[in-house]
Amino acid sequence: MLILNKNPKDGYINKSMLKQRGWTESMIKKILGNEDASKDNPMYKSAPPMKLYLMKRVIDAEATDEFIKRKIRAESRSKTMKNIAENKRQELLDKIEKMTFKIRVIAEKQLLNNAIKSYNDFHEMIAMERNNFDYDYATPKSDRNFLERIEVNYIRHNLTKYDNTLENLAGKIGINDAAIKIKFLILDAISEKYPYLENACNEQKNRIKDVLSEK
């Protein structure tokens, strides 16, 4: 029986455990070489077998000068990459801070009708895909808080460059933080152009803050 163990010299250790101890793929390949055993992946039966290494051999290797030197270099590279990533993230956030977002203003009645139609069209499409039409249509008589929420969403997606801005930033380091910042800026801009939707905009911002505080 193959026993995975992080500490004792008996048993085996897999790649995930090795990396927790500071090993990199390159170090595993150059210092340990071929695995000592293999085992079926317990999580995914179709995945390749797990490579296992004798714990005693790992501990012996970690005492060598070669391992120590490579680990120091790897840690240095990792720290450098983290610093570069953080600098790029901050540069992106600073760039967004200087952005201004134009909000197209339309009549209140037209906005309500457009928001209701957009909401119903979207949910009807989802219902058709799932073959489940058990959902409530939005109407002018729906709950006012609900209607204001879908009006804000309609403005954000259809009367601003919100979606285009996110598409242009896709893949950049810091995009998750940037997306939140952009959404906040646009919600503030919507509040300014549509004062009667200020509470709905603030509610969306507060929901985001609540989610972030739970992380």
QUIZIDA-V641189 format. One record per residue. N is the residue number from 1. RES is the residue in three letters. OMEGA is omega in degrees with one decimal (999 if undefined). Layout:
# QUIZIDA-V641189
n={N:N}
res={RES:RES}
omega={OMEGA:OMEGA}
This chain:
# QUIZIDA-V641189
n={1:2:3:4:5:6:7:8:9:10:11:12:13:14:15:16:17:18:19:20:21:22:23:24:25:26:27:28:29:30:31:32:33:34:35:36:37:38:39:40:41:42:43:44:45:46:47:48:49:50:51:52:53:54:55:56:57:58:59:60:61:62:63:64:65:66:67:68:69:70:71:72:73:74:75:76:77:78:79:80:81:82:83:84:85:86:87:88:89:90:91:92:93:94:95:96:97:98:99:100:101:102:103:104:105:106:107:108:109:110:111:112:113:114:115:116:117:118:119:120:121:122:123:124:125:126:127:128:129:130:131:132:133:134:135:136:137:138:139:140:141:142:143:144:145:146:147:148:149:150:151:152:153:154:155:156:157:158:159:160:161:162:163:164:165:166:167:168:169:170:171:172:173:174:175:176:177:178:179:180:181:182:183:184:185:186:187:188:189:190:191:192:193:194:195:196:197:198:199:200:201:202:203:204:205:206:207:208:209:210:211:212:213:214:215}
res={MET:LEU:ILE:LEU:ASN:LYS:ASN:PRO:LYS:ASP:GLY:TYR:ILE:ASN:LYS:SER:MET:LEU:LYS:GLN:ARG:GLY:TRP:THR:GLU:SER:MET:ILE:LYS:LYS:ILE:LEU:GLY:ASN:GLU:ASP:ALA:SER:LYS:ASP:ASN:PRO:MET:TYR:LYS:SER:ALA:PRO:PRO:MET:LYS:LEU:TYR:LEU:MET:LYS:ARG:VAL:ILE:ASP:ALA:GLU:ALA:THR:ASP:GLU:PHE:ILE:LYS:ARG:LYS:ILE:ARG:ALA:GLU:SER:ARG:SER:LYS:THR:MET:LYS:ASN:ILE:ALA:GLU:ASN:LYS:ARG:GLN:GLU:LEU:LEU:ASP:LYS:ILE:GLU:LYS:MET:THR:PHE:LYS:ILE:ARG:VAL:ILE:ALA:GLU:LYS:GLN:LEU:LEU:ASN:ASN:ALA:ILE:LYS:SER:TYR:ASN:ASP:PHE:HIS:GLU:MET:ILE:ALA:MET:GLU:ARG:ASN:ASN:PHE:ASP:TYR:ASP:TYR:ALA:THR:PRO:LYS:SER:ASP:ARG:ASN:PHE:LEU:GLU:ARG:ILE:GLU:VAL:ASN:TYR:ILE:ARG:HIS:ASN:LEU:THR:LYS:TYR:ASP:ASN:THR:LEU:GLU:ASN:LEU:ALA:GLY:LYS:ILE:GLY:ILE:ASN:ASP:ALA:ALA:ILE:LYS:ILE:LYS:PHE:LEU:ILE:LEU:ASP:ALA:ILE:SER:GLU:LYS:TYR:PRO:TYR:LEU:GLU:ASN:ALA:CYS:ASN:GLU:GLN:LYS:ASN:ARG:ILE:LYS:ASP:VAL:LEU:SER:GLU:LYS}
omega={179.8:-177.4:175.5:-178.6:-177.2:-168.6:-175.5:-179.8:176.4:177.0:-174.4:178.2:180.0:-175.2:179.6:178.8:178.0:-177.1:175.0:-179.4:176.8:177.9:171.8:178.6:-179.2:179.8:178.7:-177.2:-173.1:-177.0:-178.2:-179.2:-176.9:177.6:179.1:179.8:176.9:-176.5:177.4:178.7:-176.3:-178.0:-176.5:-176.3:-178.2:-178.7:177.4:178.6:176.9:176.0:-177.6:-178.1:179.4:-178.0:179.9:-179.4:178.3:-178.7:178.0:-178.8:-178.2:179.0:-177.0:178.1:-178.0:-179.8:-176.8:179.7:-179.4:-179.9:178.9:178.8:-179.1:179.3:178.6:178.1:-179.0:179.1:179.3:-179.9:178.4:178.9:178.5:-179.5:179.5:178.2:179.3:178.3:-179.1:177.2:179.8:179.6:177.6:178.7:-179.0:-179.8:-178.3:-178.9:171.1:-177.1:178.6:179.2:177.7:-177.3:175.7:-177.4:-176.2:-178.6:178.6:178.8:-179.3:-179.3:179.9:-179.1:179.4:-179.7:179.7:179.7:-177.6:179.0:-179.1:-176.6:174.3:177.1:177.9:-179.3:178.8:178.7:-177.6:-177.3:179.5:-174.9:-179.0:176.2:-177.1:175.2:173.5:177.0:177.4:-179.6:177.9:178.6:-174.3:178.6:177.8:-178.7:178.4:178.8:-178.4:173.9:177.7:179.2:179.1:179.5:-175.5:-175.1:-172.6:-176.5:174.8:176.5:-177.9:-176.5:179.7:180.0:179.1:178.9:-179.0:-178.7:-176.4:176.8:-179.8:177.5:-179.5:-175.3:-179.1:177.3:-179.3:-178.8:178.2:-179.1:178.8:-179.4:178.6:-179.8:-179.6:177.4:176.8:179.9:177.4:178.9:-178.5:-177.2:179.2:-174.4:-178.0:178.3:-176.7:-179.6:179.5:177.8:-179.9:178.5:178.1:178.6:-180.0:177.7:178.6:178.9:179.9:179.6:-179.4:-178.8:-179.3:-178.2:999}
